[in-house]
Amino acid sequence: MQFFIHYFLHFVFPFFIAFIFFRKDWKKVYLILLATMFVDLDHLVADPIFHPNRCSINFHPLHTYYAMFVYFVFLFLRRPFNLIGMGLLFHMLTDLTDCLMTYAKCTECLSDSPALKLIQVISTLGGI
């Protein structure tokens, strides 16, 4: 189920965002939101490239808190940069959701995660 939720949020939910909030240009907006998936190219510098129990938040270079601050600043720029910022922040939220689902199943699995404190706080506040 975690796999389905993760990829639903990455590929299907952006369609709803584009169609509901940007009806006039929904196709272009949807493609821009999908294009923000290229942020995952930073996974290629990790060793191993994929690890099922790794939280990408604050681990990969383009998934750091510093990068997220830049994505937030993008929200205040003109189109298409604000859409790119929205897509990148939603991507980070999706990845954080994945981290929280992993943590809920296996707290030890993320014991060395750079985002462990954030995950613990959100888990505590959310009752996970």
trRosetta pair geometry for C-beta under 8 A, 3 or more apart (Angstrom, degrees):
i j d omega theta_ij theta_ji phi_ij phi_ji
1 4 5.6 -54 -152 36 38 113
1 5 6.2 36 153 -18 70 106
2 5 5.8 -55 -145 38 31 109
2 6 6.1 34 156 -23 65 108
2 98 6.8 100 180 -136 102 74
2 101 4.7 158 -122 138 113 144
2 102 7.3 99 -158 -64 154 66
2 105 7.8 -66 -52 -23 146 141
3 6 5.9 -57 -148 34 26 113
3 7 6.5 6 163 -2 63 110
4 7 6.5 -69 -147 46 25 96
4 8 5.9 30 157 -25 65 112
5 8 5.6 -55 -141 36 27 115
5 9 6.3 24 160 -16 63 107
5 97 7.2 -116 137 134 117 125
5 98 7.8 170 97 -88 101 74
5 101 7.1 144 72 -67 140 160
6 9 6.2 -64 -156 37 24 106
6 10 6.5 15 152 -13 62 112
6 94 6.6 106 -150 170 61 99
6 97 7.5 179 -99 93 68 103
6 98 4.9 51 -104 -90 114 116
6 101 7.9 -120 -59 38 99 148
7 10 5.3 -53 -140 41 40 112
7 11 5.8 -2 172 12 74 113
7 12 7.9 66 130 -2 66 97
8 11 7.0 -78 -133 53 18 81
8 12 4.8 -38 -159 38 63 123
8 13 6.3 75 142 -28 72 96
9 12 7.6 -23 -54 52 15 81
9 13 4.9 -4 -134 12 45 139
9 90 7.8 -156 169 163 94 94
9 93 8.0 -124 173 101 134 87
9 94 4.1 169 123 -123 127 113
9 97 6.6 101 -18 58 175 148
10 13 7.7 74 16 35 16 100
10 14 7.6 -18 165 -11 28 115
10 37 6.5 79 -176 -104 108 112
10 91 7.0 55 -120 -122 82 77
10 94 5.6 135 -68 161 73 162
11 14 7.0 -70 -162 29 16 107
11 15 7.7 18 148 -21 53 104
11 34 7.1 47 -127 -115 66 97
12 15 5.7 -50 -168 22 42 116
12 16 7.3 35 145 -13 69 100
13 16 5.6 -51 -157 34 45 111
13 17 6.5 48 147 -20 71 101
13 90 7.8 -155 107 174 119 130
13 94 8.0 175 51 -89 140 121
14 17 5.3 -48 -146 35 41 116
14 18 6.1 39 155 -18 69 104
14 30 6.1 125 131 -140 97 68
14 33 3.8 176 -166 131 131 139
14 34 6.3 170 96 -60 152 66
14 87 6.8 40 -123 -122 130 92
14 90 6.9 133 -86 111 93 151
15 18 5.8 -59 -149 40 29 109
15 19 5.9 20 158 -14 67 113
15 30 5.5 35 -109 -127 58 124
16 19 5.8 -56 -134 43 29 106
16 20 5.7 17 170 -10 67 115
17 20 6.6 -64 -138 43 18 99
17 21 5.9 -25 -180 23 59 119
17 22 7.7 28 135 11 66 103
17 29 7.7 -127 111 138 87 120
17 33 6.6 135 75 -99 127 163
17 86 7.8 180 163 147 144 126
17 90 7.4 -65 -51 -100 166 165
18 21 7.1 -74 -125 53 13 83
18 22 5.2 -52 -158 55 55 112
18 26 4.4 112 144 -158 92 74
18 27 7.6 122 155 -56 136 14
18 29 4.0 167 -132 97 100 108
18 30 3.8 -117 27 -64 173 78
18 33 6.1 -132 -55 5 114 138
19 22 7.5 -26 -54 61 9 69
19 23 6.4 43 -176 -101 46 65
19 26 4.6 57 -95 -147 50 144
19 30 7.4 30 -43 -65 76 120
20 23 7.2 -17 -162 -61 10 88
21 29 8.0 -136 83 149 88 163
22 25 5.2 -55 164 66 106 82
22 26 5.3 147 96 -88 83 59
22 29 4.1 74 90 -18 156 164
23 26 5.6 -9 -134 -45 26 114
25 28 4.6 -45 176 46 97 114
25 29 5.4 101 111 -26 91 99
26 29 5.6 -59 -140 43 31 110
26 30 5.9 35 160 -25 68 107
27 30 5.8 -53 -146 34 27 112
27 31 6.5 25 155 -16 61 106
28 31 5.9 -56 -151 36 30 110
28 32 6.5 30 151 -19 64 105
29 32 5.6 -54 -149 36 33 112
29 33 6.3 33 153 -18 66 105
29 83 5.9 -128 -137 -141 80 139
30 33 5.7 -55 -148 38 31 111
30 34 6.3 31 153 -17 65 106
31 34 5.6 -52 -144 39 32 112
31 35 6.2 40 153 -28 64 104
32 35 5.5 -51 -148 30 31 116
32 36 7.2 41 151 -29 60 94
32 80 5.5 -141 -126 -167 146 123
32 83 4.7 34 120 128 146 128
32 84 6.3 -94 175 -72 107 67
32 87 6.3 -151 129 -35 78 147
33 36 6.0 -44 -163 15 36 114
33 83 6.9 -91 -61 172 74 96
33 86 7.3 -50 -102 100 95 97
33 87 4.1 -171 -130 -104 58 115
33 90 7.3 -8 -152 57 106 141
34 37 5.9 -26 179 -4 52 116
34 87 7.9 -79 -2 -147 20 137
35 38 6.1 -16 174 -4 61 112
35 84 7.8 -52 88 -113 108 88
35 87 7.3 42 64 137 70 165
36 39 5.8 2 171 -15 68 112
36 84 6.1 155 -85 -152 108 63
36 87 3.3 165 -9 128 153 120
36 88 4.9 -136 -160 -65 128 63
36 90 7.8 89 91 56 150 94
36 91 5.5 -145 128 -34 114 136
37 40 5.9 -24 173 8 65 114
37 91 6.9 178 -94 -111 49 131
38 41 5.6 0 178 -19 68 113
39 42 6.7 -24 167 5 58 108
39 62 4.8 -156 -167 132 87 136
39 63 7.3 115 151 -66 112 77
39 88 5.9 118 -59 -126 151 91
39 91 5.8 119 49 116 140 161
40 43 5.3 -6 178 -5 74 117
40 60 8.0 19 -137 134 48 169
40 91 7.9 -131 -47 -174 91 133
41 44 5.7 -24 -180 3 60 117
41 62 7.7 49 60 15 75 149
42 45 6.0 -42 -170 24 58 109
42 46 7.8 66 138 -26 67 97
42 60 4.2 118 116 170 116 114
42 61 4.8 -141 -151 50 133 87
42 62 4.1 -178 -25 17 148 104
42 63 6.7 -165 79 -10 140 90
43 46 5.5 -47 -164 18 52 118
43 49 5.7 75 144 -173 91 75
43 50 7.0 34 172 -76 128 66
43 56 7.1 -47 -88 -120 99 126
43 60 5.8 -44 -77 -107 56 145
44 49 6.0 1 -117 -128 41 109
45 60 7.4 125 58 -143 99 85
45 61 6.8 18 57 -3 144 118
46 49 5.8 120 73 -121 88 33
46 51 7.7 -107 141 -2 131 104
46 54 7.7 135 175 144 152 165
46 59 7.3 37 -103 141 131 107
46 60 6.3 -65 -51 -95 120 91
48 51 5.5 122 62 -60 101 89
50 54 7.9 -169 -174 34 40 124
51 54 3.9 75 77 -18 109 119
53 102 6.0 148 -140 -164 65 131
53 106 6.8 -52 -132 84 124 137
53 109 4.0 -106 -167 -175 129 117
53 110 7.0 -136 168 -62 89 67
54 59 6.4 -172 170 141 105 175
54 113 7.4 153 -157 -102 54 95
55 58 7.9 13 116 47 103 82
55 59 6.3 141 93 -19 63 130
55 95 7.6 115 -168 159 68 93
55 98 7.6 164 -124 99 71 88
55 99 3.8 57 -128 -116 113 114
55 102 6.7 -155 -73 58 89 142
55 103 7.9 21 -71 -48 131 101
55 110 5.4 44 -19 -128 122 117
55 113 4.4 37 38 -139 122 135
55 114 7.8 -146 85 45 106 68
55 115 5.3 -112 122 49 136 118
55 116 8.0 152 40 -67 149 58
55 119 6.8 -88 -114 -61 166 141
56 59 5.3 -111 -149 50 34 113
56 60 5.1 -11 -164 4 91 115
56 63 4.7 -75 145 -175 91 176
56 95 5.0 -70 61 -169 113 135
56 98 7.9 28 18 76 100 128
56 99 7.5 -130 31 -62 61 110
57 63 5.6 -121 -111 158 33 110
57 92 6.8 92 -106 -162 96 86
57 95 5.7 156 -54 118 87 112
57 96 5.4 59 -63 -87 145 77
57 99 5.7 -58 12 -35 119 155
57 113 7.8 43 66 176 86 115
57 114 7.5 -146 106 79 65 92
57 115 4.1 34 98 -54 107 160
57 118 7.1 -98 126 75 139 143
57 119 8.0 147 64 -57 136 100
58 63 6.5 -96 -28 118 23 86
58 64 5.3 71 -122 -126 54 58
58 65 5.9 12 -93 -26 103 85
58 113 7.8 94 70 164 104 80
58 114 4.0 -133 116 107 108 116
58 115 4.5 144 31 -61 119 91
58 118 7.7 132 -6 13 138 138
59 63 6.3 -5 50 81 66 126
59 113 7.0 -68 -62 -150 117 73
59 114 5.4 166 -75 23 65 118
59 115 7.3 -78 -32 -10 86 101
60 63 4.2 62 62 19 93 115
60 64 7.6 -134 87 -39 47 73
61 64 6.3 -31 -162 -17 32 113
61 67 7.1 108 147 -50 55 139
62 67 5.2 153 -157 -150 42 163
63 67 6.6 -2 -20 61 6 140
63 68 7.8 29 -170 -50 38 98
63 92 6.5 157 -143 -113 76 91
63 95 6.5 -75 -140 104 127 165
64 67 4.7 101 55 6 77 100
64 68 7.0 -137 99 -4 44 87
65 68 5.4 -53 -148 36 35 115
65 69 6.6 44 150 -26 64 98
66 69 5.7 -48 -156 26 33 114
66 70 7.0 32 147 -15 62 100
67 70 5.6 -53 -158 34 39 112
67 71 6.5 40 145 -20 68 103
68 71 5.3 -49 -146 36 38 115
68 72 6.4 45 150 -24 65 100
68 88 7.9 -171 -117 134 57 104
68 89 6.8 94 -151 -109 85 77
68 92 5.5 87 -105 -116 112 172
69 72 5.5 -50 -153 31 33 116
69 73 6.7 36 148 -20 63 101
70 73 5.6 -50 -152 32 36 113
70 74 6.8 48 146 -29 63 98
71 74 5.4 -42 -158 20 37 121
71 75 7.7 53 145 -31 58 88
71 84 7.9 -122 -138 125 81 76
71 85 4.9 147 -178 -144 63 72
71 88 4.1 -129 -131 99 131 126
71 89 5.0 165 134 -58 125 82
71 92 7.1 157 64 -12 163 135
72 75 5.9 -35 -171 5 42 116
72 85 6.7 127 -97 -170 9 118
72 89 6.6 89 -78 -85 64 129
73 76 6.2 -61 -171 33 47 106
73 77 7.4 50 138 -27 70 103
73 85 7.2 -139 73 -117 43 139
74 77 5.5 -53 -156 22 47 117
74 81 4.9 -132 -159 162 89 88
74 82 6.2 168 145 -102 73 35
74 84 5.7 -89 174 84 145 90
74 85 2.6 177 93 -70 110 118
74 86 7.9 -126 106 -17 108 53
74 88 7.1 65 47 36 151 129
75 82 5.3 63 -150 -142 35 81
75 85 4.4 -134 -54 114 59 143
75 86 6.4 97 -104 -61 89 74
75 89 7.4 3 -59 -13 116 145
76 82 7.1 148 3 -99 10 102
77 81 3.8 -27 95 92 129 133
77 82 5.5 -166 69 -54 66 77
77 85 7.2 129 34 -20 101 134
78 81 6.1 66 69 32 52 104
78 82 6.7 -105 143 -13 11 105
79 82 5.9 -55 -81 36 53 101
79 83 6.0 42 -134 -11 80 109
80 83 4.9 -55 -166 43 70 116
80 84 5.9 76 134 -27 85 98
81 84 5.4 -50 -146 36 36 114
81 85 6.3 40 153 -20 66 103
82 85 5.5 -49 -148 36 33 114
82 86 6.4 37 151 -20 64 103
83 86 5.5 -50 -147 36 33 113
83 87 6.3 34 153 -18 65 105
84 87 5.7 -55 -147 38 30 111
84 88 6.2 28 155 -17 65 108
85 88 5.8 -56 -143 39 29 108
85 89 6.2 24 159 -14 65 108
86 89 6.0 -59 -145 40 27 106
86 90 6.2 25 157 -17 64 109
87 90 5.8 -56 -144 39 28 109
87 91 6.3 36 152 -25 63 105
88 91 5.4 -49 -149 31 32 117
88 92 6.6 33 151 -18 64 101
89 92 5.6 -49 -149 34 36 111
89 93 6.4 39 150 -19 65 103
90 93 5.4 -50 -147 37 36 115
90 94 6.3 42 151 -22 65 102
91 94 5.6 -53 -151 34 31 114
91 95 6.5 27 152 -15 64 105
92 95 5.7 -54 -147 40 33 110
92 96 6.2 37 152 -21 66 105
93 96 5.5 -51 -145 36 31 113
93 97 6.4 39 151 -23 63 102
94 97 5.6 -50 -152 31 31 115
94 98 6.7 34 148 -19 62 102
95 98 5.4 -49 -152 33 37 116
95 99 6.6 42 148 -21 65 100
96 99 5.4 -48 -151 33 37 115
96 100 6.4 38 150 -19 66 103
96 115 7.6 -125 -117 164 85 155
96 118 7.8 -74 -138 130 114 125
96 119 7.9 -162 -159 -92 81 81
96 122 7.7 74 169 15 114 175
97 100 5.6 -53 -150 35 32 112
97 101 6.5 33 151 -19 65 104
98 101 5.7 -53 -149 35 32 111
98 102 6.5 34 152 -18 64 104
99 102 5.7 -55 -150 36 32 112
99 103 6.2 32 152 -20 66 108
99 110 6.7 92 -165 -110 89 149
99 113 7.2 129 -150 -164 120 158
99 115 6.3 -16 -170 90 163 135
99 119 5.5 -107 139 -100 115 123
100 103 5.5 -52 -143 37 32 113
100 104 6.3 38 154 -25 64 103
100 119 6.2 -170 -89 -144 65 89
100 122 6.2 -78 -99 107 122 126
100 123 6.4 177 -141 -77 90 86
100 126 7.5 19 -160 56 137 156
100 128 6.3 -127 -177 -94 100 176
101 104 5.7 -49 -147 30 31 115
101 105 6.8 23 155 -11 62 106
102 105 6.0 -66 -156 41 31 105
102 106 6.4 -47 172 50 68 92
102 109 5.8 -109 164 94 103 136
102 110 6.1 110 112 -47 114 118
103 106 7.3 -96 -132 69 21 51
103 107 5.9 44 -167 -106 71 57
103 109 7.4 -143 -95 62 44 99
103 110 5.3 -44 -89 21 87 143
103 119 5.1 168 -63 169 159 127
103 120 7.9 -144 -166 -73 147 53
103 123 5.9 -104 120 -76 135 139
103 128 7.1 68 99 124 105 135
104 123 7.1 -176 -75 -127 77 113
104 128 4.9 -86 -94 179 104 113
105 109 7.6 7 88 11 88 142
106 109 3.8 58 112 -13 117 119
106 110 7.6 125 100 -6 81 81
107 110 7.0 -75 -167 43 38 91
107 111 7.4 69 140 -66 66 84
108 111 5.3 -14 -159 -35 49 120
110 113 4.0 -16 -173 -13 87 133
110 115 7.9 -52 -177 73 123 82
110 116 5.8 162 138 -101 97 87
110 119 6.2 -33 129 78 152 168
111 116 6.9 43 -152 -110 23 141
112 116 7.6 -155 123 -49 4 133
113 116 4.5 134 71 -57 90 82
113 119 6.7 31 92 2 143 143
115 118 4.7 -51 -175 45 82 118
115 119 5.6 88 124 -28 89 100
116 119 5.6 -59 -145 39 31 112
116 120 6.1 31 157 -21 67 107
117 120 5.7 -55 -147 36 29 112
117 121 6.4 29 155 -19 64 105
118 121 5.9 -56 -148 35 29 109
118 122 6.3 22 157 -12 65 109
119 122 6.0 -58 -145 41 28 106
119 123 6.0 31 155 -22 64 112
120 123 5.6 -56 -142 38 27 113
120 124 6.2 28 158 -20 64 106
121 124 5.8 -56 -149 35 28 110
121 125 6.3 21 156 -12 65 109
122 125 5.8 -57 -143 43 31 108
122 126 5.7 16 161 -6 67 117
122 128 7.6 16 118 16 74 129
123 126 6.0 -65 -136 50 23 101
123 128 4.1 -88 -148 61 77 111
124 127 7.7 30 179 -69 26 32
124 128 7.9 -61 -41 41 22 78
